[in-house]
Amino acid sequence: MPIRDVNNLKLWQRRSGRESLFHWILWLIGIATFAYCWQQISNTTTWFFVWDAPRIANDIWSRATPPKWEYITQLGKPIWDTLNIATLGTIFALVLAIPVAFLAARNTTPSRLFIRPIALIIIVSTRSINSLIWALLLIAIIGPGVFAGVIAIAIRSIGFCAKLLYEAIEEIDEAQVEAITATGASRWQVMAYGIVPQILPAFAGIAVFRWDINIRESTVLGLVGAGGIGLQLSASLNVLAWPQVSLILLVILVAVVISEWVSAKVRGAII
Amino acid sequence: MSNSTFDVQKKIGKPWNKPPLVGRKWLRWALFSAFIVYLILAYMTIEVNWSRVYVGLERGKKFILAFTNPDFTSRSADIWEGIFESIVITVASSVVGIAISIPIALGAARNLAPLPIYLVCRGIIAISRALQEIIVAILLVAIFGFGPLAGFLTLSFATIGFLAKLLAEDIESMDRVQAEAIKASGARWTQWINYGVQPQVMPRLIGLSVYRLDINFRESAILGLVGAGGIGATLNTAFDRYEYDTAAAILLIIIAIVMALEYSSSAVRSRVQ
């Protein structure tokens, strides 16, 4: 226990001298890094705009309220598209994520040396690139529209779903697998009767969780032209139709809240 | 031996079948047919211009080939500037976001805060979680002008919802006995938090912070699309000019940094937790 001696009085302290020195240096480096970063941001900022910000914010607020309620009649199709992008994207992603997950899990992969790293690379590279970037890319390749959005969401979700799924596969109870194997089951039968029932709850949970995230992401995919309600948002922003923007933001907020509620309900029922 | 026939089926009766996922038959069929109907409806409303897709495949091939031959050099100044700005935004917003979310997490833990403070803090968390980063970024760019400041504010705001919520949940599930022991020794409120609560939630806080740093970097890569600074603007320009080799280089750098961050964050998390 580190103790400091002050006038023959033994005082308890949390860290020994070297430890606290180390902590101080760590904090110093951290604060210096932050100060440097802040300076970089500050240098590239036009401070006049920042001081002017409250007035601008007020101005935008007064233009955006009240929302243009009658515009909602034109939002039905975009919302339907958004829902489709999220749902179809999630379904595609799950179909593709299942084999990837089985190839990536240590206990089911056919080859740890060759196939597992490839599966892991697929997982990392699809996960680390945002769906908006995938959408940008796909729009250049297959043209703007809902289809590009579906594929973008699907690609982005593969890594996420496969990662969670392969972690679930690695955590299964081996005894059940062994029991099925002992009955003389083939490799596929072991998978179907020994592994799948164990990961099914996790799978359903992942599916609903990702669907919820995808609803959020698909609302903004239209900003780069990949369909859904984001298209309306960017069109309204471009013509500075703030009452429409505020209505769209409200609709997005409601959609996000509903999807979160649905996913929480479903996950509560499964798990 | 050979003429005695042994009929397993007769001995044990009906063959075993896998129990269905949904018990009730009508519900199973209703769910299944609803799903099919939805798929058909969804498929009918999606217009896929297959000829356009076919034309684009050539470009897709070019892009995939670009990954084998990424061009880091011809736009290196733009790329490094963008990456640097992304990192700056990430670090600054993580620091500020974490600093703000700690008091909010304390307020949002029901076992520490009185009801009015609890409701206010939970409200802040709910707002921050419901608004998507890119939408916040659009609004902040409109208000504060183009540049990394808008991106910095966006990510700080998004960090609050994520970190404060998870930290508050950890505080709520902490061991009360330790905190009470500190209180019994006559500690002030700040001492109580510092010695009774903080040591219990510190591993989780560090783990979440590193994880959020990782997320913030990924998000900072897209903020540039709406003018909030970072590598996204460079990437968008590269796509617009069909410079796939530069775009591939940027994507490879992003993937490399995310992988490095993810690896180090999982190392840190496994050490502290």
Interface residues (C-beta under 8 A of the other chain):
Chain A: G30 T33 F34 C37 W38 Q40 I41 S42 T44 T45 T46 F49 V50 A53 I56 A57 I60 K77 W80 D81 N84 T87 L88 V124 S125 R127 S128 I129 N130 L132 I133 L136 L137 A140 I141 I142 G143 G145 V146 F147 V150 Y193 L200 R216 E217 T219 V220 L223 V224 L233 L237 L249 I252 L253 V256 V257
Chain B: K18 L21 Y38 A42 T45 I46 E47 V48 N49 R52 V53 G56 L57 R59 G60 F63 F84 E85 V88 I89 V91 A92 V95 A130 L131 Q132 I134 I135 I138 L139 A142 I143 F144 G145 G147 P148 L149 F152 R218 E219 A221 I222 L225 V226 G229 G232 L235 N236 F239 Y242 A247 L251 I254 I255 V258 M259 E262
